[in-house]
């Protein structure tokens, strides 16, 4: 289920990476900001906040419901959920790196 939820999770994960890479990490010198990005972070946060909240609530409700029906310890269950959620995004990122 979490791998399937990982497909729409590509959007909030990309938004999180874009915001982090263009502002806080660029200020630290760890990444190069997008050269055409001059509008500031506020617009992106206004766009990303409802996306994060909507996806997070859907993901949380589904996994709390599924957690009650499994015999796995909670720590292993949540770790596996997060790992499975990141599989589609990681595959796309690796395909992008290999393609360059």
Backbone torsions as a table, in degrees:
resi	resn	phi	psi	omega
1	UNK	NA	-41.0	-177.2
2	UNK	-71.1	-28.5	174.4
3	UNK	-66.9	-40.1	176.3
4	UNK	-66.1	-38.0	175.2
5	UNK	-68.1	-22.0	178.5
6	UNK	-68.5	-22.4	179.2
7	UNK	-67.1	-52.8	174.9
8	UNK	-71.3	-17.6	178.6
9	UNK	-69.1	-12.1	178.3
10	UNK	-58.9	-37.3	-177.8
11	UNK	-65.5	-55.1	179.6
12	UNK	-66.0	-33.1	178.0
13	UNK	-66.6	-40.0	176.5
14	UNK	-65.0	-43.5	178.2
15	UNK	-60.2	-41.6	178.7
16	UNK	-63.1	-44.7	179.4
17	UNK	-64.8	-41.3	-178.6
18	UNK	-62.5	-44.2	179.8
19	UNK	-66.0	-46.3	-179.7
20	UNK	-64.5	-42.4	-175.8
21	UNK	-70.4	-30.8	-176.0
22	UNK	-90.2	-19.5	-178.1
23	UNK	-122.4	-76.4	-173.4
24	UNK	-64.8	-44.6	-178.8
25	UNK	-70.9	-32.3	176.2
26	UNK	-69.6	-36.1	176.8
27	UNK	-65.0	-32.3	177.2
28	UNK	-79.7	-11.6	-179.4
29	UNK	87.3	11.8	-177.9
30	UNK	-84.7	-24.8	178.6
31	UNK	-133.8	166.7	174.7
32	UNK	-100.5	125.4	179.9
33	UNK	-71.0	156.8	175.1
34	UNK	-60.6	124.5	-174.6
35	UNK	-65.3	-25.3	-178.7
36	UNK	-92.9	0.3	-178.4
37	UNK	-84.5	102.7	179.5
38	UNK	-131.3	15.0	-178.8
39	UNK	-88.8	-15.9	-179.2
40	UNK	94.5	172.4	-175.0
41	UNK	-82.6	-22.4	-173.1
42	UNK	-60.0	-43.8	179.6
43	UNK	-62.2	-40.8	178.5
44	UNK	-67.9	-36.7	178.3
45	UNK	-68.8	-35.5	176.8
46	UNK	-65.2	-36.7	177.3
47	UNK	-73.6	-41.9	-172.1
48	UNK	-78.6	-31.0	-175.2
49	UNK	-58.4	-49.2	177.3
50	UNK	-65.3	-32.9	178.1
51	UNK	-65.1	-46.2	178.4
52	UNK	-61.4	-45.8	-177.6
53	UNK	-65.2	-44.0	-178.8
54	UNK	-65.7	-48.8	-178.9
55	UNK	-66.5	-42.6	-179.9
56	UNK	-61.0	-39.1	179.9
57	UNK	-70.6	-40.3	177.3
58	UNK	-63.2	-47.5	-179.9
59	UNK	-61.2	-44.0	-179.4
60	UNK	-64.5	-46.4	-179.7
61	UNK	-62.7	-43.3	180.0
62	UNK	-63.9	-42.7	-176.9
63	UNK	-75.5	-31.4	173.9
64	UNK	-65.8	-41.6	178.3
65	UNK	-63.6	-43.0	-179.8
66	UNK	-73.0	-31.3	-178.5
67	UNK	-62.1	-36.2	179.7
68	UNK	-65.3	-21.6	-175.0
69	UNK	-101.7	9.7	179.4
70	UNK	-116.8	157.1	-179.4
71	UNK	-102.2	13.0	-178.5
72	UNK	-85.6	147.1	175.7
73	UNK	-60.1	150.5	-175.3
74	UNK	-60.9	-42.4	-178.3
75	UNK	-63.1	-42.3	177.5
76	UNK	-68.9	-38.1	-179.4
77	UNK	-61.9	-49.5	-176.7
78	UNK	-69.4	-34.7	176.0
79	UNK	-64.7	-43.0	178.0
80	UNK	-66.1	-36.2	178.3
81	UNK	-63.1	-45.4	-179.7
82	UNK	-67.0	-42.2	179.4
83	UNK	-62.6	-43.6	179.4
84	UNK	-67.5	-34.1	178.6
85	UNK	-64.4	-34.0	-176.6
86	UNK	-82.8	-9.2	-176.6
87	UNK	-58.9	-52.2	-178.9
88	UNK	-62.5	-41.1	179.0
89	UNK	-64.1	-41.4	179.3
90	UNK	-65.7	-40.4	177.6
91	UNK	-61.9	-44.3	178.0
92	UNK	-65.0	-39.8	178.7
93	UNK	-64.6	-41.9	178.3
94	UNK	-66.3	-38.8	176.9
95	UNK	-63.9	-36.5	177.9
96	UNK	-67.6	-41.0	179.7
97	UNK	-66.7	-43.0	-178.9
98	UNK	-67.8	-34.1	-178.4
99	UNK	-71.6	-16.3	-178.0
100	UNK	-87.2	NA	NA
